[in-house]
């Protein structure tokens, strides 16, 4: 019997995995420069955290969560998203009692039992940023700008920013009532009709063509914003414009989570087919109270690492081979040479030079083939004669030029060549 990865999951392998690592680092570099601190939360949490925080009416909670009882009978769930976990950690450890806003970023796995397809997996990776404890349009704009900078740093040019406002507790009820009245007049299945009473915004987020076709005349939230929400949204738009960030107003954008208020946004890429979102987020001013905490107005986003990788693939940005991470490859010939090469490779690594060597007693031909496959720029060839002369043959694998270097000088010589 041979085991395979579970359906809807996959393994990242070199060299792609190296590129994925670079994607994560590029996406979070702007938030780290902006003073956001790293947070890591458990991969599983109390099921009620997500039921309350994400929303009972969402597809995530009603259909997609990996929920299981532990040995003590407690209901636990693999995290389907990280905002609720981050907020739980902030409240539990009293971070909100210090300087506000609390600025945090994370990187990690998420799990949703979805219909597996390209760009939509059951185990996927996100990087995210949250700013908790301040109601300020400049904070919303800051996070959006930082997201834009992350995509730009990867060379992506096809990412579009969609922007909307969902209003707040003051103006949402009137919009909700108008939307419910409209939806009740449509030809919808029983499950969708049930959502009209629980959270009618979820119906707007339904991606099925037969539902979307009926939503053409649906009332728009932007037409029901109160004066305060309208002014807040205009300030976000103005700040983005002044920062040189292009965006598209999308009055139908609601996102798939219940906790959003006011600013909501999505980053999309047209090269990904139906799964076009590469990230998104928004403001969630009431989530803290939903989890039993004090009022803590907050805003954040999550960016999909695997979706971003696919977007880069679509733009032809992954052509370069990531195996070039290795700089030097050692080729020892004979037992004594292998012992000396082992120490030499260790010395190179300590000096900051990435190095590897042939293992398993390969001959010259096999070891040089390994050097070529490694992606290293230089090979170090050490035989019995070289040992006797206290020297090593340094071969440039791009030009095939070979020179003899004294063993005592080889680390310094290579440091000069690879930097």
N, C-alpha and C positions, 0 to 999 in steps of 0.2 A: 504493500500500500504506500502510495506517495501522497503527502499532504499538499494542499494548495491554499492560498490565501482565501479567506471567506468571500462570498459574493459581495460585490460592491466595494471591495478594498483592493489595494495593490501595493507593491513594494517599490520604494525609490532605490535605484541601484546606481553605482558609479557608471558613467560620468554624470548622468542626469541629476543624481542626488546632490552632487557638488554644486550644480547650477541652482537647484532648489534652495540650498543653503544660502547661496549668494542672493537669491530673490528675497528670502526672509530678512537678511541683514540690510539690504537696500531699502526695503519697505519700512523698517523700523528706525533707520538711521535718522530721519528728520525729527521724529518724536523724541528720540534720545537727546538730540541737540537742543530740543525745546524744554528740557528739564523733566521729562516724564521718567518715572522710576519703574524698574522691572518688578512684576508680581507674578507668582506662580501659584495656582490654586489646584485642589485635588481634581483628578479626572472624573470622579463620581461625587455626587452630592445627594442630600436628602431630596427625594422626588418632589416634595411640596415646594421647594425653592423654585423649581422650574414651572410647576403648575401655576403658582401664584405670579412669579416674575415674568414668565414668557407669555402666559395667558391660556386658560382652558380652551378657548375657542380656536386657537391656532392649530394648523396642521401639525406643527412640531410636537405639541403636547398631546393632541388627540390621536395622532397616527404614527409619529416618527421616533418616539423616544425609546431608547434601550433601557428598560426598567426591570429590576430584579430584586427579590428579597435577599438580604444577607442571612447569615446563619442565626442571627438573633431575631429574624423576622422583620427587620426594618426595611422599608422600601427605599432603594437607592436607584439613581439614574446616571448613566454616562452622560457627561455634559453635552447638550446639543448646541450650546452657545456659551459665551463666557461672561457676558455683562452681569448676569444675575450672580454668578460666582464671585466676581470682583467686588460687587456691591456688598455681598454677604461678608466678605473678608474685611472690607473697610469698616462696616458696622460692628462686626465681632471684635475687631482689634482697636476700635476707637480712633481710627485715623482721621475721621471727620471732626474730632475734637481739637485737631491741630490747625495748621495753616490751610486755608481753602483758596482755590480748589486743590483737591488731592489729584495729582496727575500720575497716571499709571499706564504701563504698556505690558502686553503679554504676547506669548507665541506658543501655540500648542494645538493638540488634536481635539477635534469635535466629532460627535457621533450622531447620525440620524438614519433611521431605517427608511430610506427613500428608494424610489424606483431607480435602480442603477443605470446610468448612461454617462456618456462622455461629459465631463465637467460637473457631474452630480454624483458624488460618492457617499458611501455610508460611513466611511472614516476619512476625514479631510482635515486640512491644516489651515489655521487662520493666524494672522497677527492682528492685534487690536490695540486701541488706545482709548482711555476713558479719562475725562476731566470731571471730577465730582465735587459738588458743593458751591457752584456759582451759576447764577442766571445772568448771562452776559452774551449778547450777540457776537462780541469779539472772540469769545471762546469757541462758539460754533464755527466761526469763520477760520479761526486758527487751525482747528482740527481738519477742516476740509482742505485748507492750503497744505498742511503737512501730508495728507493723503495724496494730493496732486503731485507734491514733490517726490514722494516715494516712487510713484509710477514713472515720473519723468527721469529719475535717476537710473532706471532700468532701460531707458531709451524708448519706452513705449510712446507712441504718438496717437494711437487710435482709441484712447480711453476718453469717454465723454462723461460729464458730470450732470446728473439730473437733480433738480432741487424743488422742494415743495414745503409747505407748512401745513401741519395738521391741527392747528389751533390749540386751545387749552381747555381747562375745566369750565371757563366762562362761556366760550363760544361753541364748544364741541356739541353740547346737548341739542341745540337748535339745528345744527347740521345733521346730527345723528337722526333726529326725528324726520327731517326732510328726506334723508337718504332711505330710511326705513319705509316711508310711505311710497317712494318710487320703486323700491325693490319688491315690495309686496304685490305690485302689479305685473311682475315679470313671470315668465314660464320657467321656473327653477325646480330642481330635484329636491327631495325632502331634506337631505343633509344641508344643502345650501340655504334652504328656507329657514332651517333651525338657526343658522348663523345670523340671520337678519335680526333676531331678538337679542342674541348674545353679543355680537360685535359686527355690525353691518359693514365696517371698513374692510373686513376680511373678504367679503364678496367682491369688492372692487379689485382685490389682489388675485382673484381667481384667473388662472392663465388659460383656461379652456376656451377655445374659439366660440363655442356655442353660447357661453356666458358673456364673453367680451362683446359679442355682436349685439347683445341686448342692453349693454351699459352705455351706449353712445350718448343718450340724453340724460345720464345720471347727474344729479346736482354736484357741483364741485365745492370742495372745502374752502378754496380761496375766496369764493363768493360769500362765505358765511363767517369770515374772520372778524373778531372784535377789533376795536381800534388799537388796543395794546399789542395784539398778535400781529396785526398788519404792520405796525411801526417796527416791531421786533424783526419781522421777516424782511422788511425793506432795508433795515440796517445790515443784516447778514448779506443781502444781495449787494448792497453798496460797498461793503468792505471787500467782498470777493472781487468786485469789478475794479476797485482801486488797487488790489493786489495783483491784477492782471490775470485772474482766473476766469476762464470761459465756463459758462454753465447754461443749461437749458431748463426753463421753467416747465415742470411736468405736474399739472394739477391733479393727475390721477395716481401719482406715486404715493403709496401708503406703506410699503414694506410689510414683511410677514410676521411682525411681532406686535403684541398688544401694548407695550409700554411706551411707545413713542408719543411725544407731544411737540408742538411747534415744528422746529426745523427737522426735516427728514430729507435724506439724499442718497443717491446711488451712483456708483461708478460702473459704467457699462462699456463693453467692447464688442463691436459688431462682427469681429472675426470668430466668435465662439458659438454661433448658431443660437439655438433656443435658450441655452444657459448663458446669457450675455452679461450678467452681473459679475464683476470682479471684486466688488466690495460695496459697503454702504453703512449707513448709520443714522444717527439723529439724536434729538434731545429726549430725555426720559425723566421729566421733573417729578412725576408721582411714584416712581418705582420704589424708592426708599420706604415710603409709607406703606406700600403694598406688601413689603417684606417685614413690616413691624418696626421700621426705623423712624427717625425724625425727618422732617422735610429736608431734602438734599437734592436740589435741582442739578442735573448732570447732563453731559453730552458725550458721545463716543462713536467709534466706528470699528468695524472688523473688515479686514481685507483677505480674500481667499488666496492662499499661496499657490495651490494647484491650478486655480483658474487663471491667476496671473502668469504662471508658467505657460499655460496653453495660449494665452494672449501673446506672449513673447514668441512662441512657436509660430503663431499665425502671422506675425510681423517679420519672421525670418531673423529673429535676434539671437537664436540659439545655435548658430552655425559653428561657432568656435568650440573646439574640443576642450572639455574641462579637465582632461588628464594632465595638463601642463602644470599641475600643482607640485610635481616632483622635479627637483633641480639636478640631482646627482644620483647615479646608479652605479653601485660597486660590483665589479666582476673579479672575484678571487679565483685563482687557479691553484688548487692544492690545499691540504689541511692547514699548513702554517700560514699561508696567505689568507685563508678564510678567517682564522683567529685574529690576524692583524687587521683585516678589513672590517670585522665586527667592531673593533675598537675605534677604527677610523670613522666609520659611519656614525657611531655614537658621538664622537668628537664633533663631527660636522653638524649634527642635529643640535648639540648644545650651543654651537656657535650661531644658530639661527638659520642654517642651510637645510632645506628639506632633502632627505637622502634615504635611499633604500639599497638593498644588495640582492644578489642572486643567492637563493637558498637551495638546499637539496643536492649539493655536489655536482652541479651542471658543468659541462665542459665549456670551452671558449665560445663555440658556435651557439649553443643553447643559451648561455648567459648573455651574449650580445643581442640575441633575438629578444630576450627579456628586457634588456636595456632599451631597445627600440620601441617595444610595446609600452614601456613605462611612461613615455612622454617626457622623460628627463632630457635636459639639454646636454649634460656631460656624462660620460662613462669614465670610471676609474678602474683601470685594469692592473691587477697586482699578481705577478707570478713569482716563482721561486728565485729567478734571476733578479727581478726587481727588488725582492726582499733583501737579497745579498748586497745589492747596491744601495739599499735604503732609499729607494725611489719608487714612483708609481707612474704609469702611463695615463695621461689625461687626454681623453678623446672628445672633441666637440662633435656631437652627433648630428648637428645641422650642416657643418662644413666638412666633416670627416678628418679634420686636421688633428694630428696627434703630437703631443709634446711630453717630455719626461720632466717630472717635478719631484724635488726631494720630499720625502715623507714628512719631514719636519716643517715644510712650508706649504703643504697642499691645502690646509684649512684656510690659511690667509689668502692664498692665490684664488681659491674658489669663492671666498667671501667677496673678493674684489670683482669677480666675473659675474656673479649672480645678482648683485645689488644694483 
